């Protein structure tokens, strides 16, 4: 089993600002406000959270799913 990536760098699609964030282990982060331009971002269609849409790594629940360790409730 691969180790979970717990940090992701979110990139604002509006201003390209990058912010390193710690991802929650048992939930999907649905909203993210860019600290630079204050744009509020939601996941892109088909993604469960902002880390899967704008981050350098998918959220931990999605990582577990890709490892064949079940589909978490937050990603349904």
Phi, psi and omega in degrees: 000134178282148177290146178284140173273123185254353178237146181219145174261113178275137178243122180291124179289343181277312186241355179072010175298143178244138182223125177279130184227148171272131183270144175292145182282327190239020181206163176256134179274111187276328181238147175214127176260124179295128181289344182271307184253354178066018174290140180260124185246142174244164177298150174289157178307131180094346178260151182270338184204172182292333178292322178290332181272316190238002185262167178279348178215147175290161180297154179306319178300322179289324177298317179298319179299316180293336176274002180078025183254036175094164177254115183291154182301324185290342183260008181277000000 
